[in-house]
């Protein structure tokens, strides 16, 4: 029977055997010299590496509009419901308008009365003007006295004033008609928001037909779903690394295999006194409307990027005698070399090397427990990748 072992399993078994029982390979050792230790390696890379911070938050509508009547009354009809699309300027609900129609009819009737009164006053003014002319003519002939002339002049002035009063009454009646017409128009509750979005979606409905509502009572909440607003909070440690315009990768449990793009739109200039955190808002495009307000998100923000960095696998880094470093494969390919290093950015399983000896070649990623600086090694990764490593 033959058993297939992976390189990692082979190295692990060899390490356990060597560490616990001091055994070697089947041929044994001579003079206590340990045979080459099997190791796996990976190349030292040069390239770009990013420092990414992940923040938890939630999606919110970028804009929300509360549909409310400007007047009170009985709610006669609600024309939209949750999930419906509403065009800007469309009628969303209607109130009972009987009372307001009657108010308009009454105001229009009062306007007609005011206009009739004006016509009467203008007629009286015309008569007073003719009487004034006759009295003035008679006065020049010495037939009419000064007292009669003064009385005619006083009557004329009174009639002129009466005409002005009636004109003012007409202006007031016209304003009352317009006010009644506006109030009647308010019985149709319109979804009208400030920006230029052509349509939005009903997020919530608060009341049903037949109920009596007061002015400014919320009926519907209408939200904008494209784009959405992602909100998360950061501490002082991360605050300095964020700025408006930074690109963000957004993840949500609703679509675990997908990444959504966004950018930082606003960063609060103050920290909350209780939490000591600042609010950060990101804009997330949502043209297909799959993302919804209220969803939890994870936002990955690239806070730092280094190009032409020296990069090694995270599994190659070990600690020996309180020193952090890696084992390199010597140029002859048969020995290990210890190199002390300092690390920088870590991205997944890739780590930036920022200090220590310049690295070039390959680092040992598996089997470090079997070796020291200068130990003989047997690089098995290439051989095992080709042959699948069978042992009897």
Secondary structure, 3 states (H helix, E strand, C coil): CCEECCHHHHHHHHHHHHHHHCCCCCCCCCCCCCCCEEEEEEECEEEEEEEEEEEEEEEEECCEEEEECCCCEEEEEECCCCCCEEECCCEEEEECCHHHHHHHHHHHHHHHHHHHHHHHHHHHHHHHHHHHHHHHHHHHCCCCCHHHHHHHHHHHHHHHHHHHHHHHHHHHHHHHHHHHHHHHHCCEEECCCCCCCCEEEEEEECCCCCCEECCCCEEEEEECCCCEEEEEEECHHHHCCCCCCCEEEEECHHHCCCCEEEEEEEECCCCCCCCCCEEEEEEECCCCCCCCCCCEEEEEEEEEEEEEEEEEEHHHCEEECCEEEEEEECCCCCEEEEEEEEEEEEECCEEEEEEECCCCCEEEEECHHHCCCCCEEEECHHHHHHHCCEEC
